[in-house]
Amino acid sequence: MKTKAVRLYGKENLKLEEFELPEIKEDEIIAEVISDSLCMSSYKEAELGKDHKKVPNDVSENPIIIGHEFCGKILKVGQKWAHKYKEDDKFVIQPNLGVEGGLAPGYSYKYVGGDATKILIPNVVMENDCLLEYNGKSYFEGSLVEPLSCVIGAFNANFHMAAGEDYEHKMGIREGGNMILLGATGPMGFLAIDLAIHGPKKPKNLVITGIVREKIDLASKLYTVEEAKKQGINLKYVNTSDIENDVEYLRGLTKNNYGYDDVFVFAPVKSLAKSASGLLAYDGCLNFFAGPVDNKFSAEFNFYDVHYNSTHVVGTSGGNTKDMKQALRLIENGDVNVAKIATHILGLNDVAKTTLNLPNIPGGKKVVYTHKSLELTEIENMKNINNDNFIKELNKIVDNHGGLWNAEAEEYLIKYAPEI
């Protein structure tokens, strides 16, 4: 069976190629990828090549398929897994398999990754319960399950003392506490805002910071103060670009300068990490969510507060399968609206260029339709494209859904967009 896929050969060396998949074994599954969502982690992977901890050293001879936020349908099931999976079932994959060496689809394997038309899923994925059934209305929302699971994982990884000065830890954000999301004006930050407002555990007070007015305005439009109030949350957006002492100002937003029980850092910036340390309340938890490219990245942390105020720091790199299943439920039930972070669409033909240029492209998630040939297109800008009847019709559908990408638009794209 032939497939087309974007494969990594080394640093900044991505190629769109057609090649033959091996014959399926009795413990494997053949599947079709319909959509993938581009992630900054794939950019870092492409920048580092074999120096990335999840990329094999022999990647130049045995290239891997990139992309780990994907959704599709099963085509053929090996006998070993016929009791659990069926043809035409929709699926998503949890890329963090939990195996030695950190091997993961989209980083480490020759025949399974998101930026491909068809894939061969190895036994290790099913053995670790990482091939998950998906029952959502659209494929693109399935591609956004993994990013949401990363945020869920971060929220679940935070911890606080169970009671008083008891050393037993209570996992998760502090319900009814103070939470601040620093630099949370990108797609992952937006998901965190949505989860804080609509998730199972909610803070009482929620502060979102950024330094770009347009991004803050967009966040406040998508996740309104009024909607947060309905959920019992006091939400405030702050542009810190013109604030001389951000720690003093942001602590001042809490009662008696108490500080924040949960502090999340969404940008790998040393000054931001340092500020986060100064914002922690007693027993406060700092979650460094941002993943730096520099493996020697470090920042100042207040160890006086570690000793006297029981502050602590955690970090997560993706979510686990439990987080992924929680994300599935939140998306399938409509509790979290991931469509709000989908800002661009493209075909497999434009994946390599877009991935390598990802930090320079504004907006949220870029959704790839792997069977299609389509240049990177900003959803909001489709209204300005008058010389393409396909895009004009697509824009009408988007307009009917409040300007958001949606299942109807996806169905139209899958039916009428040019094949790769």
C-alpha positions as CSV (number, residue, x, y, z in Angstrom):
1,M,0.0,0.0,0.0
2,K,1.4,3.4,-1.0
3,T,1.5,6.4,1.2
4,K,2.5,10.0,0.9
5,A,4.2,11.5,3.9
6,V,6.5,14.3,5.1
7,R,9.6,12.7,6.5
8,L,12.5,14.0,8.6
9,Y,16.1,13.2,7.4
10,G,18.0,15.6,9.6
11,K,18.2,19.2,10.8
12,E,15.8,21.4,8.7
13,N,15.6,18.5,6.2
14,L,11.9,17.6,5.6
15,K,10.8,15.9,2.4
16,L,7.3,15.1,1.0
17,E,7.7,11.6,-0.5
18,E,5.6,8.7,-1.8
19,F,6.7,5.2,-0.7
20,E,5.4,1.8,0.0
21,L,4.2,0.7,3.5
22,P,5.3,-2.8,4.5
23,E,2.7,-5.6,4.6
24,I,0.6,-5.6,7.7
25,K,1.6,-8.1,10.4
26,E,-0.9,-9.8,12.7
27,D,-0.2,-7.4,15.6
28,E,-0.4,-4.2,13.5
29,I,-3.0,-1.9,12.1
30,I,-3.2,0.0,8.8
31,A,-5.0,3.4,9.1
32,E,-5.7,6.5,7.1
33,V,-4.9,9.9,8.5
34,I,-7.4,12.6,7.6
35,S,-6.1,15.6,9.6
36,D,-3.1,16.6,11.6
37,S,-2.4,19.8,13.6
38,L,1.0,21.3,13.4
39,C,2.8,21.8,16.7
40,M,5.8,23.8,17.8
41,S,7.3,20.5,19.1
42,S,7.5,19.4,15.4
43,Y,9.4,22.6,14.6
44,K,11.8,21.9,17.4
45,E,12.2,18.4,16.2
46,A,13.0,19.6,12.7
47,E,15.4,22.1,14.0
48,L,17.3,19.6,16.1
49,G,17.2,16.5,13.9
50,K,18.9,13.6,15.6
51,D,19.9,15.8,18.5
52,H,16.2,15.8,19.6
53,K,15.8,13.3,22.4
54,K,13.0,11.4,20.6
55,V,14.5,11.3,17.1
56,P,16.7,8.2,16.3
57,N,20.4,8.7,15.6
58,D,20.1,7.0,12.2
59,V,17.3,9.3,11.0
60,S,19.3,10.3,7.9
61,E,19.2,6.6,6.7
62,N,15.8,5.7,8.2
63,P,13.7,8.9,8.0
64,I,10.7,9.2,10.3
65,I,7.2,10.6,9.6
66,I,6.6,13.9,11.5
67,G,3.3,15.0,13.1
68,H,1.8,13.7,16.4
69,E,-1.6,15.5,16.6
70,F,-3.6,13.4,14.2
71,C,-6.9,11.9,13.6
72,G,-8.2,9.4,11.1
73,K,-10.0,6.1,10.5
74,I,-8.8,2.5,10.7
75,L,-8.5,0.6,7.3
76,K,-7.3,-2.8,8.3
77,V,-6.8,-4.6,11.6
78,G,-4.3,-7.4,12.3
79,Q,-5.8,-10.5,13.9
80,K,-4.3,-9.8,17.4
81,W,-6.3,-6.6,17.7
82,A,-9.5,-7.6,15.9
83,H,-11.4,-8.0,19.2
84,K,-10.8,-4.3,20.1
85,Y,-10.6,-2.3,16.8
86,K,-12.7,-2.3,13.7
87,E,-12.4,-1.0,10.2
88,D,-13.8,2.5,9.7
89,D,-13.5,3.3,13.4
90,K,-12.2,6.9,14.0
91,F,-9.2,7.2,16.1
92,V,-6.6,9.4,17.8
93,I,-3.2,8.4,19.1
94,Q,-1.6,9.3,22.4
95,P,2.1,9.8,21.2
96,N,3.6,9.5,24.7
97,L,3.8,5.7,24.7
98,G,5.7,5.6,28.0
99,V,8.3,3.3,26.5
100,E,12.1,3.3,27.1
101,G,13.9,6.0,25.2
102,G,10.8,8.2,24.9
103,L,9.9,6.8,21.4
104,A,6.8,8.4,20.0
105,P,4.7,8.5,16.8
106,G,5.6,11.6,14.9
107,Y,9.1,11.6,16.3
108,S,10.6,8.1,16.2
109,Y,8.9,5.8,13.7
110,K,9.3,5.2,10.0
111,Y,5.7,4.3,9.3
112,V,3.5,6.1,11.8
113,G,3.1,9.9,12.1
114,G,0.4,12.5,11.4
115,D,1.7,14.1,8.2
116,A,0.9,11.1,6.0
117,T,-2.0,9.8,4.0
118,K,-1.8,6.2,5.3
119,I,0.2,4.8,8.2
120,L,1.2,1.4,9.7
121,I,0.6,1.5,13.4
122,P,3.0,-0.8,15.3
123,N,2.0,-3.2,18.1
124,V,3.6,-1.0,20.8
125,V,0.9,1.6,20.3
126,M,-1.9,-0.8,21.0
127,E,0.0,-2.6,23.8
128,N,0.2,0.7,25.7
129,D,-3.4,1.5,25.1
130,C,-2.5,4.6,23.1
131,L,-4.8,4.0,20.1
132,L,-8.0,5.6,21.3
133,E,-11.5,5.5,19.8
134,Y,-12.8,8.9,18.8
135,N,-16.5,9.8,18.4
136,G,-16.3,13.5,17.7
137,K,-18.2,15.3,14.9
138,S,-15.1,16.4,13.0
139,Y,-11.6,15.1,12.3
140,F,-9.9,18.5,13.1
141,E,-11.3,18.4,16.6
142,G,-9.7,15.0,16.9
143,S,-6.4,16.5,15.9
144,L,-6.7,18.9,18.8
145,V,-7.3,16.2,21.4
146,E,-3.6,15.8,22.0
147,P,-2.9,19.5,22.5
148,L,-5.7,19.7,25.0
149,S,-4.4,16.6,26.8
150,C,-1.1,18.4,27.3
151,V,-2.9,21.2,29.1
152,I,-4.9,18.8,31.1
153,G,-1.7,17.0,32.1
154,A,-0.2,20.2,33.3
155,F,-3.3,21.0,35.4
156,N,-3.2,17.5,36.8
157,A,0.5,17.6,37.6
158,N,0.2,20.7,39.9
159,F,0.0,19.8,43.5
160,H,-0.6,21.3,47.0
161,M,-0.5,20.2,50.6
162,A,-3.7,18.3,51.4
163,A,-4.4,20.1,54.7
164,G,-2.5,22.7,56.7
165,E,1.1,21.6,56.9
166,D,0.4,17.9,56.2
167,Y,3.1,16.5,53.8
168,E,0.5,14.5,51.8
169,H,0.1,16.1,48.4
170,K,-3.3,16.8,46.8
171,M,-2.9,16.6,43.0
172,G,-4.2,19.1,40.6
173,I,-4.8,22.9,40.6
174,R,-6.2,24.4,43.8
175,E,-10.0,24.5,43.3
176,G,-11.4,27.9,44.2
177,G,-7.9,29.4,44.4
178,N,-5.9,32.0,42.5
179,M,-4.5,31.1,39.1
180,I,-2.3,33.1,36.7
181,L,-1.4,32.1,33.1
182,L,1.8,34.0,32.0
183,G,2.3,34.6,28.3
184,A,-0.9,32.6,27.6
185,T,-1.9,34.3,24.3
186,G,-0.9,31.5,22.0
187,P,-3.0,28.4,21.1
188,M,-1.9,26.4,24.1
189,G,-2.5,29.3,26.4
190,F,-6.0,29.7,24.8
191,L,-6.7,26.0,25.6
192,A,-5.6,26.6,29.2
193,I,-8.0,29.5,29.5
194,D,-10.8,27.4,28.2
195,L,-9.9,24.5,30.5
196,A,-9.7,26.8,33.5
197,I,-13.1,28.2,32.8
198,H,-14.9,24.9,31.7
199,G,-12.8,22.1,33.2
200,P,-13.7,19.9,36.2
201,K,-11.6,22.0,38.7
202,K,-11.9,25.8,38.5
203,P,-10.0,28.6,40.2
204,K,-11.9,31.5,41.8
205,N,-9.7,34.1,40.3
206,L,-8.0,33.8,36.9
207,V,-5.4,36.3,35.5
208,I,-4.1,36.0,31.9
209,T,-1.0,38.0,30.8
210,G,0.6,38.8,27.5
211,I,2.6,41.5,25.8
212,V,0.9,41.9,22.4
213,R,-2.3,43.9,22.5
214,E,-3.9,42.2,19.5
215,K,-3.4,38.7,21.0
216,I,-4.8,39.8,24.4
217,D,-7.8,41.4,22.6
218,L,-8.4,38.1,20.7
219,A,-8.2,36.0,23.9
220,S,-10.7,38.3,25.7
221,K,-13.0,38.0,22.7
222,L,-12.9,34.3,22.6
223,Y,-13.0,33.7,26.4
224,T,-15.0,36.5,27.8
225,V,-15.1,37.9,31.3
226,E,-18.9,37.4,31.2
227,E,-18.6,33.7,30.3
228,A,-16.1,33.2,33.1
229,K,-18.4,34.9,35.6
230,K,-21.2,32.4,34.7
231,Q,-18.8,29.7,35.8
232,G,-18.1,31.5,39.1
233,I,-14.6,32.8,38.0
234,N,-13.3,36.4,38.2
235,L,-11.3,36.7,35.0
236,K,-8.8,39.5,34.2
237,Y,-6.6,40.1,31.2
238,V,-3.3,42.1,31.7
239,N,-0.9,43.6,29.1
240,T,2.4,43.5,31.0
241,S,4.5,45.2,28.3
242,D,4.2,48.7,29.9
243,I,4.3,47.6,33.5
244,E,7.6,48.4,35.2
245,N,7.3,45.9,38.1
246,D,5.1,43.1,36.9
247,V,5.4,41.0,40.0
248,E,4.3,43.8,42.3
249,Y,1.4,44.7,40.0
250,L,0.2,41.2,39.5
251,R,0.5,40.3,43.2
252,G,-1.5,43.4,43.9
253,L,-4.4,42.0,42.0
254,T,-4.8,39.3,44.7
255,K,-6.4,40.0,48.1
256,N,-3.7,41.3,50.6
257,N,-1.0,40.6,47.9
258,Y,-1.5,36.9,48.7
259,G,-0.2,35.7,45.3
260,Y,-1.2,32.8,43.2
261,D,-1.7,29.2,44.1
262,D,-1.1,28.0,40.5
263,V,1.3,29.8,38.2
264,F,1.7,28.6,34.6
265,V,4.5,29.8,32.3
266,F,3.6,29.5,28.6
267,A,6.7,31.1,27.0
268,P,10.4,29.9,27.5
269,V,11.6,33.3,28.6
270,K,14.0,33.7,31.6
271,S,12.5,36.9,32.8
272,L,9.0,35.4,32.7
273,A,10.1,32.3,34.7
274,K,11.8,34.6,37.3
275,S,8.6,36.7,37.6
276,A,6.6,33.4,38.0
277,S,8.7,32.5,41.0
278,G,7.9,35.9,42.7
279,L,4.1,35.4,42.1
280,L,3.7,32.2,44.1
281,A,1.6,32.2,47.3
282,Y,2.3,30.0,50.2
283,D,2.3,26.3,49.0
284,G,2.1,27.8,45.5
285,C,3.0,25.6,42.5
286,L,4.8,26.9,39.4
287,N,4.2,24.9,36.3
288,F,6.8,25.6,33.6
289,F,4.7,24.5,30.6
290,A,6.8,26.0,27.8
291,G,9.3,23.7,26.2
292,P,12.7,25.4,25.5
293,V,14.9,24.4,22.5
294,D,18.0,25.2,24.5
295,N,18.7,22.2,26.8
296,K,20.7,24.4,29.1
297,F,17.8,26.9,29.7
298,S,17.7,28.1,33.3
299,A,16.3,31.0,35.3
300,E,16.4,32.4,38.8
301,F,14.1,30.8,41.4
302,N,13.4,32.1,44.9
303,F,14.7,29.4,47.2
304,Y,14.0,31.5,50.3
305,D,10.3,30.9,49.4
306,V,11.0,27.2,48.8
307,H,12.2,26.9,52.3
308,Y,9.8,29.2,54.2
309,N,6.7,29.3,52.0
310,S,6.7,25.7,50.7
311,T,6.7,26.8,47.0
312,H,7.4,24.2,44.4
313,V,7.9,23.8,40.7
314,V,6.7,21.1,38.2
315,G,6.8,20.6,34.5
316,T,5.2,18.3,32.0
317,S,6.0,17.3,28.4
318,G,2.6,16.3,27.0
319,G,-0.2,14.4,28.7
320,N,-0.6,10.7,29.5
321,T,-3.3,8.4,28.2
322,K,-5.6,9.3,31.2
323,D,-5.3,13.0,30.2
324,M,-6.0,12.1,26.6
325,K,-9.2,10.3,27.5
326,Q,-10.3,13.2,29.6
327,A,-9.6,15.5,26.6
328,L,-11.7,13.2,24.4
329,R,-14.6,13.5,26.8
330,L,-14.4,17.3,27.0
331,I,-14.3,17.7,23.2
332,E,-16.9,15.1,22.4
333,N,-19.3,16.6,25.0
334,G,-18.7,20.1,23.8
335,D,-17.4,21.4,27.1
336,V,-14.2,22.8,25.6
337,N,-14.5,24.4,22.2
338,V,-11.2,23.7,20.5
339,A,-12.4,25.2,17.2
340,K,-11.5,28.6,18.7
341,I,-7.8,27.9,18.3
342,A,-7.9,26.6,14.7
343,T,-6.8,29.6,12.6
344,H,-5.2,28.1,9.4
345,I,-5.8,25.2,7.1
346,L,-3.4,23.6,4.6
347,G,-2.7,20.5,2.6
348,L,0.2,18.0,2.9
349,N,2.0,19.8,0.1
350,D,2.7,22.8,2.4
351,V,3.6,21.0,5.6
352,A,7.4,21.0,5.3
353,K,7.6,24.7,4.6
354,T,5.0,25.7,7.2
355,T,6.6,23.5,9.9
356,L,10.1,25.1,9.4
357,N,8.5,28.6,9.5
358,L,6.1,27.9,12.3
359,P,7.5,30.5,14.9
360,N,7.0,33.3,12.3
361,I,3.4,32.5,11.5
362,P,0.9,34.3,13.7
363,G,-2.3,32.8,14.9
364,G,-3.3,29.5,16.5
365,K,-3.3,25.9,15.2
366,K,-2.6,25.1,11.6
367,V,-4.8,22.1,10.6
368,V,-3.4,19.9,7.9
369,Y,-5.7,17.8,5.6
370,T,-3.3,15.1,4.5
371,H,-5.0,14.0,1.3
372,K,-5.3,17.6,0.0
373,S,-3.1,20.0,-2.0
374,L,-3.7,23.4,-0.4
375,E,-1.4,26.3,0.4
376,L,-1.4,27.6,4.0
377,T,-4.6,29.6,4.3
378,E,-5.7,31.8,7.2
379,I,-9.3,31.1,8.0
380,E,-10.1,34.7,8.9
381,N,-8.5,36.0,5.6
382,M,-10.6,33.8,3.3
383,K,-13.2,36.6,3.1
384,N,-10.5,38.6,1.2
385,I,-9.9,35.9,-1.4
386,N,-12.2,36.7,-4.4
387,N,-10.5,34.8,-7.2
388,D,-11.1,31.3,-5.9
389,N,-14.7,29.9,-5.9
390,F,-13.7,27.0,-3.6
391,I,-12.4,29.4,-0.9
392,K,-15.4,31.7,-1.3
393,E,-17.8,28.9,-0.7
394,L,-15.7,27.7,2.3
395,N,-15.8,31.2,3.7
396,K,-19.6,31.3,3.5
397,I,-19.8,28.1,5.7
398,V,-17.3,29.6,8.2
399,D,-19.3,32.8,8.4
400,N,-22.4,30.7,9.2
401,H,-20.5,29.3,12.2
402,G,-19.4,32.6,13.7
403,G,-16.1,32.7,11.9
404,L,-14.9,29.5,13.4
405,W,-13.6,26.4,11.6
406,N,-16.2,23.7,11.9
407,A,-17.4,20.2,10.8
408,E,-19.4,21.5,7.9
409,A,-16.5,23.4,6.4
410,E,-14.3,20.4,6.9
411,E,-16.7,18.2,5.1
412,Y,-16.8,20.6,2.2
413,L,-13.0,20.8,2.1
414,I,-12.6,17.0,2.1
415,K,-15.1,16.7,-0.8
416,Y,-13.9,19.5,-3.0
417,A,-10.3,20.5,-2.3
418,P,-7.7,19.2,-4.8
419,E,-6.1,15.9,-4.0
420,I,-2.4,15.7,-3.2
